[in-house]
Amino acid sequence: MNQKVDAVIIGAGVIGCAVAFEMAKRGYKTLNVDKLADAGMGSTSGSCAIIRFHYSTTEGVAMAREGYYYWLDWPKYLEKRDPDGLAAYRNVGALVIKTPVNHNLSRVKAALDDFGVSYLEVPPEEIHRYLPNANLSSYFPQKWLDDPEFGQPTGETIPGAIWVPESGYISDPKLSTHNLMVAARAKGAEFLFNARVAEILKKDGRTAGVQLANGTQIEAPVVVNVAGPHSHIVNCMAGVEDAMNIKTRPMKQEVAHVPAPEGLDWERDGYMLSDGDVGCYSRPEVGNNILIGSEDPECDPRLWVDDPDNYDLNFTDQYKCMVMRESMRVSNLSIPNQYQGVVDLYDCSDDWIPIYDKSDLPGFYMAVGTSGNQYKNAPVVGAMMTELIEACEKGQDHDMDPVQFHLKYTRRNLNVGFYSRNREINTDSSFSVIG
């Protein structure tokens, strides 16, 4: 059976559901199509769901600061109570280590100052207040496991850190996505699961909808690619990939769940730790565990994936390497005999900054390249993409006259052209999950 809607949204992760909610609030009849069985089952469910502000660009800080208020105001934002419960924001704070790779946080602090994010300077001798028995040696530049100097300190001491109290994480990223789906449905949005998009339909030089793998055609003047690690495939379907200066590609990532050191109640007392000196980030996890991810230092292999539906789901040396690096800072942290954690995919752009944009095919839009660092920004992205789509569909040439999106909480305007597919690679980027 064929049907007509105002917009097809490809993907029902946290950003796809946020786009549906915001568009439905403005009266659009939307349909999210996802190949999985429920909202948030893809890379969203593997997200560490960290809420933090230390991005390498001012625009990254702006989006994160704005998004923070959405999470604080989550029940009111949704306007609809999910019978399955609400995801909760847990504010635990963040300790961010100064390193040469982040310019000793000089740029980050300037952006935090600009957006009114409070932080405390923490000299090396005071880091023990936050992390008992911390090893203050520097290990920068980071090294891979097979380097004979792996694990050897450089002889220097880390130059300190900043403490950002307004930081934390969301208790359940999949539940937060379900919250958004319930809220979107209450506004008239529809969702179709276990359905794979096989073709982007075109008519008279613009988008005309999608055709599913079972032959069903869904007519729509607007199609939004929010397909996560499949975004490259969808862009190729639409025929817009070759014209883009910035492209996306899926990359395998591993997150370790390891027990906290004995005598340390990290579930109760822990916080988010971003340690560019050892190349890891971490946060508390239930069961008094520590969740550890990589900040993708240059020495590490990039595990690019050609087929996001067929890749190795086993842990690799990345797991062992990042746990050992974390143990360089967190004393008495041990590597478990049996690896536990998550193996999933990032959707990475060439400079690890997302693409929130129109395309060269009228009616086809993209919220892609979110690279593991945009979960926190999902509600803002939903509102921003809706504004972008409305402006373009009314005739604004976003390439020549970029949409200026008003950040309602921070009361600023954001130039959406910053996220253009046609931008040059942003050299201010960290070229990592930090963004």
RODO-2510 file (C-alpha; in nm, 4 decimals, decimal comma):
residues 435
     n   res          X          Y          Z
     1     m     0,0000     0,0000     0,0000
     2     n     0,1387     0,3384    -0,0996
     3     q     0,0907     0,6445     0,1177
     4     k     0,1661     1,0146     0,1229
     5     v     0,3266     1,2168     0,4009
     6     d     0,4889     1,5585     0,4278
     7     a     0,8292     1,4182     0,5231
     8     v     0,9978     1,0801     0,5440
     9     i     1,2688     1,0659     0,8102
    10     i     1,5132     0,7805     0,7524
    11     g     1,6179     0,6592     1,0958
    12     a     1,4595     0,6443     1,4407
    13     g     1,7572     0,7046     1,6634
    14     v     1,7627     0,9880     1,9130
    15     i     1,8187     1,2549     1,6449
    16     g     1,5679     1,1072     1,4014
    17     c     1,3001     1,0991     1,6713
    18     a     1,3849     1,4556     1,7765
    19     v     1,3432     1,5720     1,4161
    20     a     1,0055     1,3944     1,4003
    21     f     0,8904     1,5559     1,7258
    22     e     0,9887     1,9065     1,6217
    23     m     0,8437     1,8756     1,2713
    24     a     0,5196     1,7250     1,4033
    25     k     0,4849     2,0150     1,6475
    26     r     0,4823     2,2458     1,3457
    27     g     0,2079     2,0478     1,1742
    28     y     0,4101     1,8274     0,9390
    29     k     0,2823     1,4765     0,8787
    30     t     0,6013     1,2764     0,9284
    31     l     0,6944     0,9122     0,8956
    32     n     1,0145     0,7690     1,0426
    33     v     1,1353     0,4557     0,8653
    34     d     1,3852     0,2327     1,0433
    35     k     1,5194    -0,1095     0,9549
    36     l     1,5293    -0,2129     1,3219
    37     a     1,2403    -0,3155     1,5457
    38     d     1,2090    -0,0098     1,7700
    39     a     1,3292     0,3448     1,8271
    40     g     1,6850     0,3884     1,9504
    41     m     1,7972     0,0326     1,8783
    42     g     2,0889     0,1304     1,6555
    43     s     2,3968     0,3298     1,7516
    44     t     2,1910     0,5408     1,9945
    45     s     2,1564     0,2431     2,2290
    46     g     2,5352     0,2097     2,2339
    47     s     2,5876     0,5755     2,3194
    48     c     2,7556     0,6731     2,6438
    49     a     2,4937     0,9533     2,6573
    50     i     2,7373     1,2003     2,8125
    51     i     2,6289     1,5607     2,8587
    52     r     2,9362     1,7866     2,8473
    53     f     3,0492     2,1191     2,7041
    54     h     3,4170     2,0832     2,6194
    55     y     3,4102     2,0914     2,2413
    56     s     3,6969     2,2167     2,0298
    57     t     3,4825     2,4746     1,8459
    58     t     3,2669     2,7599     1,9723
    59     e     2,9711     2,6239     1,7754
    60     g     3,0114     2,2869     1,9450
    61     v     3,0001     2,4510     2,2868
    62     a     2,6972     2,6566     2,1803
    63     m     2,4985     2,3493     2,0765
    64     a     2,5939     2,1558     2,3897
    65     r     2,5084     2,4456     2,6207
    66     e     2,1686     2,4850     2,4552
    67     g     2,1046     2,1109     2,4652
    68     y     2,1821     2,0955     2,8371
    69     y     1,8705     2,2967     2,9176
    70     y     1,6494     2,0632     2,7147
    71     w     1,7656     1,7695     2,9262
    72     l     1,7145     1,9642     3,2488
    73     d     1,3613     2,0423     3,1335
    74     w     1,2989     1,6982     2,9785
    75     p     0,9431     1,6222     3,1060
    76     k     0,8144     1,9685     3,0138
    77     y     0,9883     1,9597     2,6774
    78     l     0,8217     1,6324     2,5829
    79     e     0,4713     1,7484     2,6797
    80     k     0,3719     1,3802     2,7028
    81     r     0,4397     1,1251     2,9742
    82     d     0,5870     0,8003     2,8421
    83     p     0,4192     0,5002     3,0129
    84     d     0,7573     0,3240     3,0023
    85     g     0,9060     0,5980     3,2225
    86     l     1,1343     0,8924     3,1573
    87     a     1,5079     0,8947     3,1030
    88     a     1,6832     1,0896     3,3775
    89     y     1,9774     1,3264     3,3642
    90     r     2,2359     1,2584     3,6344
    91     n     2,4581     1,5587     3,7037
    92     v     2,7949     1,4314     3,8288
    93     g     3,0390     1,6911     3,6928
    94     a     3,3360     1,6514     3,4608
    95     l     3,7097     1,6634     3,5179
    96     v     3,8885     1,7576     3,1948
    97     i     4,2655     1,7080     3,1865
    98     k     4,4871     1,9705     3,0224
    99     t     4,7128     1,8434     2,7440
   100     p     4,9029     1,9811     2,4435
   101     v     4,6417     1,8252     2,2131
   102     n     4,3691     2,0459     2,3646
   103     h     4,5987     2,3483     2,3972
   104     n     4,5774     2,3174     2,7762
   105     l     4,2050     2,3908     2,7315
   106     s     4,2680     2,7568     2,6467
   107     r     4,0151     2,7540     2,3593
   108     v     3,7664     2,5471     2,5566
   109     k     3,7813     2,7845     2,8533
   110     a     3,7304     3,0863     2,6284
   111     a     3,4171     2,9264     2,4812
   112     l     3,2905     2,8234     2,8253
   113     d     3,3396     3,1807     2,9465
   114     d     3,1507     3,3127     2,6463
   115     f     2,8503     3,0890     2,7152
   116     g     2,8420     3,1314     3,0902
   117     v     2,9523     2,7782     3,1766
   118     s     3,1216     2,7836     3,5164
   119     y     3,4375     2,5839     3,5781
   120     l     3,7105     2,5597     3,8382
   121     e     4,0823     2,5530     3,7681
   122     v     4,2344     2,2420     3,9257
   123     p     4,6149     2,2457     3,9668
   124     p     4,7898     1,9076     3,9638
   125     e     4,8276     1,8927     4,3416
   126     e     4,4491     1,9205     4,3851
   127     i     4,3469     1,6469     4,1413
   128     h     4,3555     1,3976     4,4298
   129     r     4,0470     1,5722     4,5695
   130     y     3,8560     1,4425     4,2676
   131     l     4,0434     1,1211     4,1945
   132     p     4,2016     0,9552     4,4994
   133     n     4,5494     0,8144     4,4390
   134     a     4,5574     0,9546     4,0854
   135     n     4,8804     0,9111     3,8928
   136     l     4,9781     1,2622     3,7812
   137     s     5,2435     1,1549     3,5296
   138     s     5,2018     1,2582     3,1693
   139     y     5,1885     0,9919     2,8977
   140     f     5,1510     1,2307     2,6070
   141     p     5,1901     1,1695     2,3208
   142     q     4,9851     0,8537     2,3505
   143     k     5,1177     0,5254     2,2141
   144     w     4,9644     0,2073     2,0808
   145     l     5,0090    -0,1285     2,2520
   146     d     5,2929    -0,2490     2,0302
   147     d     5,5075     0,0577     2,1005
   148     p     5,7987    -0,0406     2,3299
   149     e     5,7382     0,2792     2,5281
   150     f     5,3667     0,2120     2,5804
   151     g     5,2765     0,2754     2,9435
   152     q     5,5973     0,4642     3,0166
   153     p     5,5567     0,8175     3,1571
   154     t     5,7331     1,0971     2,9758
   155     g     5,8895     1,2395     3,2899
   156     e     5,6517     1,5333     3,2948
   157     t     5,3510     1,5978     3,5191
   158     i     5,0112     1,6795     3,3736
   159     p     4,9573     2,0573     3,3899
   160     g     4,6258     2,0287     3,5700
   161     a     4,2589     2,0175     3,4758
   162     i     3,9324     2,2035     3,4924
   163     w     3,6268     2,0908     3,6851
   164     v     3,2948     2,1564     3,5100
   165     p     3,0130     2,0920     3,7594
   166     e     2,7339     2,1198     3,4998
   167     s     2,8101     1,7878     3,3308
   168     g     2,6787     1,4355     3,3535
   169     y     2,4973     1,1693     3,1566
   170     i     2,1532     1,0346     3,0682
   171     s     2,0544     0,7194     3,2521
   172     d     1,9185     0,5288     2,9514
   173     p     1,9771     0,6566     2,5946
   174     k     1,7354     0,4078     2,4394
   175     l     1,4603     0,5109     2,6821
   176     s     1,5209     0,8779     2,6017
   177     t     1,4646     0,7951     2,2344
   178     h     1,1442     0,6116     2,3224
   179     n     1,0367     0,9225     2,5158
   180     l     1,0829     1,1295     2,2004
   181     m     0,8926     0,8780     1,9883
   182     v     0,5969     0,8807     2,2296
   183     a     0,6009     1,2614     2,2308
   184     a     0,6177     1,2740     1,8505
   185     r     0,3311     1,0282     1,8123
   186     a     0,1209     1,2448     2,0426
   187     k     0,1699     1,5230     1,7857
   188     g     0,0694     1,3012     1,4932
   189     a     0,4037     1,1543     1,3832
   190     e     0,4092     0,7973     1,2539
   191     f     0,6799     0,5310     1,2724
   192     l     0,7461     0,2275     1,0546
   193     f     0,9891    -0,0332     1,1877
   194     n     1,1473    -0,3432     1,0339
   195     a     1,1446    -0,1550     0,7036
   196     r     1,4458    -0,0835     0,4855
   197     v     1,4691     0,2055     0,2403
   198     a     1,5847     0,0772    -0,0994
   199     e     1,5516     0,3873    -0,3175
   200     i     1,5115     0,7645    -0,2935
   201     l     1,2354     0,8586    -0,5349
   202     k     1,2726     1,1656    -0,7565
   203     k     1,0343     1,3611    -0,9778
   204     d     1,0823     1,6828    -1,1733
   205     g     1,4344     1,7299    -1,0360
   206     r     1,3507     1,6981    -0,6674
   207     t     1,2816     1,4446    -0,3947
   208     a     0,9523     1,2579    -0,4303
   209     g     0,9714     1,0071    -0,1412
   210     v     1,1180     0,6617    -0,0824
   211     q     1,0683     0,3064    -0,1974
   212     l     1,1065     0,0304     0,0584
   213     a     1,2738    -0,3042     0,0024
   214     n     0,9291    -0,4718    -0,0147
   215     g     0,8272    -0,2449    -0,3022
   216     t     0,6107    -0,0054    -0,1013
   217     q     0,6382     0,3540    -0,2168
   218     i     0,5894     0,6442     0,0239
   219     e     0,5386     0,9781    -0,1448
   220     a     0,6858     1,2833     0,0267
   221     p     0,8292     1,6159    -0,0931
   222     v     1,0850     1,6032     0,1884
   223     v     1,3216     1,3216     0,2882
   224     v     1,5586     1,3607     0,5838
   225     n     1,8632     1,1352     0,6109
   226     v     1,9210     1,0603     0,9799
   227     a     2,0458     0,7092     0,9142
   228     g     2,3510     0,7162     1,1420
   229     p     2,6210     0,4733     1,0233
   230     h     2,4094     0,4076     0,7114
   231     s     2,4083     0,7771     0,6146
   232     h     2,6711     0,7305     0,3425
   233     i     2,4586     0,4596     0,1772
   234     v     2,1463     0,6768     0,1840
   235     n     2,3333     0,9752     0,0395
   236     c     2,4552     0,7547    -0,2442
   237     m     2,0961     0,6396    -0,3056
   238     a     1,9948     1,0038    -0,3399
   239     g     2,2850     1,0750    -0,5736
   240     v     2,4154     1,3623    -0,3604
   241     e     2,7361     1,2084    -0,2261
   242     d     2,9755     1,3055    -0,5049
   243     a     2,8854     1,6750    -0,4853
   244     m     2,9546     1,6970    -0,1115
   245     n     3,2889     1,8346     0,0033
   246     i     3,2503     1,6716     0,3462
   247     k     3,1466     1,3067     0,3486
   248     t     3,0632     1,0456     0,6115
   249     r     3,1837     0,6936     0,6848
   250     p     3,1070     0,4340     0,9544
   251     m     3,3783     0,3443     1,2056
   252     k     3,3802     0,0640     1,4602
   253     q     3,4117     0,1702     1,8228
   254     e     3,4375    -0,0192     2,1500
   255     v     3,3324     0,0879     2,4985
   256     a     3,4585    -0,1028     2,8012
   257     h     3,2671    -0,1706     3,1206
   258     v     3,5145    -0,2503     3,3985
   259     p     3,4748    -0,2759     3,7772
   260     a     3,5806     0,0274     3,9777
   261     p     3,8978    -0,0192     4,1858
   262     e     3,8408    -0,1817     4,5213
   263     g     3,7363     0,0675     4,7872
   264     l     3,6126     0,3229     4,5334
   265     d     3,2343     0,3694     4,5064
   266     w     3,2413     0,5145     4,1563
   267     e     2,8704     0,4623     4,0945
   268     r     2,7959     0,6930     4,3883
   269     d     3,0937     0,9305     4,3835
   270     g     3,2210     0,9124     4,0262
   271     y     3,2048     1,1699     3,7495
   272     m     3,2868     1,2125     3,3837
   273     l     3,6635     1,2108     3,3199
   274     s     3,8012     1,3385     2,9885
   275     d     4,1710     1,2647     2,9787
   276     g     4,3344     1,3678     2,6530
   277     d     4,6750     1,2893     2,8031
   278     v     4,6032     0,9135     2,8031
   279     g     4,3438     0,9364     2,5243
   280     c     4,0370     0,8118     2,7137
   281     y     3,7088     0,9323     2,8561
   282     s     3,5022     0,7591     3,1231
   283     r     3,1932     0,7890     3,3377
   284     p     3,0220     0,5943     3,6177
   285     e     2,8060     0,2954     3,5248
   286     v     2,5571     0,0924     3,7252
   287     g     2,6969    -0,1905     3,9348
   288     n     2,9914     0,0250     4,0455
   289     n     3,1505    -0,0045     3,7047
   290     i     3,3455     0,2460     3,4993
   291     l     3,2474     0,2934     3,1370
   292     i     3,5584     0,3731     2,9275
   293     g     3,5823     0,4966     2,5699
   294     s     3,8615     0,6159     2,3459
   295     e     3,9261     0,9785     2,2524
   296     d     4,0789     0,8459     1,9297
   297     p     4,4420     0,9576     1,9586
   298     e     4,6416     0,9674     1,6350
   299     c     4,8462     0,6569     1,7158
   300     d     4,5404     0,4308     1,7263
   301     p     4,4203     0,2393     1,4195
   302     r     4,0944     0,3611     1,2673
   303     l     3,8577     0,0660     1,2340
   304     w     3,6639     0,1817     0,9266
   305     v     3,3741    -0,0358     0,8173
   306     d     3,2659    -0,0881     0,4557
   307     d     2,9313    -0,2531     0,5316
   308     p     2,7474    -0,1303     0,8441
   309     d     2,5245    -0,4385     0,8307
   310     n     2,8173    -0,6775     0,8318
   311     y     3,1166    -0,6042     1,0531
   312     d     3,3113    -0,7767     1,3308
   313     l     3,1182    -0,7487     1,6577
   314     n     3,4059    -0,8851     1,8661
   315     f     3,6317    -0,6791     2,0892
   316     t     3,9805    -0,6061     1,9601
   317     d     4,3032    -0,4711     2,1081
   318     q     4,1299    -0,1322     2,1250
   319     y     3,9501    -0,2560     2,4374
   320     k     4,2695    -0,3641     2,6131
   321     c     4,4569    -0,0512     2,5060
   322     m     4,2049     0,1983     2,6378
   323     v     4,1555     0,0163     2,9693
   324     m     4,5320     0,0066     3,0199
   325     r     4,5515     0,3783     2,9378
   326     e     4,2766     0,4564     3,1871
   327     s     4,4686     0,2558     3,4487
   328     m     4,7656     0,4877     3,3983
   329     r     4,5569     0,7620     3,5619
   330     v     4,3131     0,5650     3,7793
   331     s     4,5215     0,3667     4,0258
   332     n     4,4394    -0,0012     4,0875
   333     l     4,2100    -0,0291     3,7854
   334     s     4,2315    -0,3830     3,6491
   335     i     4,1468    -0,5399     3,3141
   336     p     3,8737    -0,8039     3,3578
   337     n     3,9434    -1,1565     3,2331
   338     q     3,6190    -1,1476     3,0369
   339     y     3,5624    -0,8340     2,8336
   340     q     3,2305    -0,6600     2,8890
   341     g     3,0993    -0,3527     2,7120
   342     v     2,9650    -0,2396     2,3772
   343     v     3,0808    -0,2790     2,0184
   344     d     2,9032    -0,0377     1,7836
   345     l     2,9511     0,2114     1,5018
   346     y     3,0146     0,5836     1,4817
   347     d     2,8934     0,7875     1,1859
   348     c     3,2010     1,0037     1,1223
   349     s     3,2423     1,3005     0,8932
   350     d     3,5803     1,3912     0,7491
   351     d     3,6464     1,6400     1,0295
   352     w     3,4296     1,4760     1,2976
   353     i     3,1887     1,7713     1,2921
   354     p     2,8366     1,6765     1,1805
   355     i     2,6576     1,7757     0,8611
   356     y     2,3240     1,9442     0,9286
   357     d     2,2274     2,0647     0,5846
   358     k     2,0256     2,0565     0,2667
   359     s     2,1690     1,8762    -0,0346
   360     d     2,2018     1,9378    -0,4060
   361     l     1,8780     1,7406    -0,4512
   362     p     1,5902     1,9729    -0,3552
   363     g     1,3843     1,8272    -0,0739
   364     f     1,6617     1,5944     0,0505
   365     y     1,8156     1,6940     0,3864
   366     m     2,0859     1,5488     0,6098
   367     a     2,1566     1,5230     0,9815
   368     v     2,4586     1,2946     0,9546
   369     g     2,8203     1,2519     1,0604
   370     t     2,7276     1,2712     1,4264
   371     s     3,0398     1,0741     1,5239
   372     g     2,9486     0,9671     1,8756
   373     n     2,9420     1,3230     2,0144
   374     q     2,5999     1,4580     1,9183
   375     y     2,3615     1,2583     2,1387
   376     k     2,3463     1,5452     2,3853
   377     n     2,2496     1,7851     2,1065
   378     a     1,9592     1,5801     1,9680
   379     p     1,6723     1,8063     2,0853
   380     v     1,8500     2,1148     1,9518
   381     v     1,9214     1,9404     1,6223
   382     g     1,5549     1,8464     1,5893
   383     a     1,4483     2,2091     1,6234
   384     m     1,7320     2,3384     1,4033
   385     m     1,6661     2,0901     1,1220
   386     t     1,2965     2,1808     1,1265
   387     e     1,3874     2,5480     1,0933
   388     l     1,6289     2,4691     0,8106
   389     i     1,3763     2,2562     0,6214
   390     e     1,1020     2,5170     0,6546
   391     a     1,3294     2,7954     0,5324
   392     c     1,4572     2,5989     0,2329
   393     e     1,1138     2,4727     0,1332
   394     k     0,9947     2,8345     0,1349
   395     g     1,2690     2,9278    -0,1095
   396     q     1,5659     3,0457     0,0983
   397     d     1,8990     2,9572    -0,0624
   398     h     2,0763     2,8181     0,2423
   399     d     2,4062     2,7779     0,0539
   400     m     2,4218     3,1486    -0,0304
   401     d     2,2204     3,2846     0,2624
   402     p     2,2670     3,0448     0,5567
   403     v     1,9820     2,9973     0,8003
   404     q     2,0394     3,1636     1,1375
   405     f     1,8916     2,9420     1,4087
   406     h     1,7867     3,1088     1,7331
   407     l     1,8998     2,9232     2,0453
   408     k     1,6067     2,9905     2,2738
   409     y     1,7759     2,9141     2,6054
   410     t     2,1098     3,0853     2,5477
   411     r     1,9421     3,3605     2,3424
   412     r     2,1904     3,3560     2,0593
   413     n     2,1804     3,2943     1,6878
   414     l     2,3746     3,0037     1,5389
   415     n     2,4878     3,0117     1,1767
   416     v     2,3694     2,6733     1,0478
   417     g     2,6088     2,7137     0,7567
   418     f     2,8830     2,6061     0,9979
   419     y     2,7566     2,2496     0,9463
   420     s     2,7468     2,2722     0,5665
   421     r     2,8284     1,9770     0,3448
   422     n     3,0318     2,2196     0,1327
   423     r     3,2539     2,3553     0,4100
   424     e     3,6272     2,3105     0,4120
   425     i     3,7643     2,0683     0,6702
   426     n     3,7584     2,2517     1,0031
   427     t     4,1145     2,2616     1,1360
   428     d     3,9873     2,3672     1,4803
   429     s     3,8307     2,0238     1,5203
   430     s     3,9878     1,7719     1,7538
   431     f     3,9413     1,5103     1,4750
   432     s     3,8118     1,2798     1,7448
   433     v     3,4970     1,2005     1,9394
   434     i     3,5531     1,5251     2,1335
   435     g     3,4324     1,7023     1,8169
***
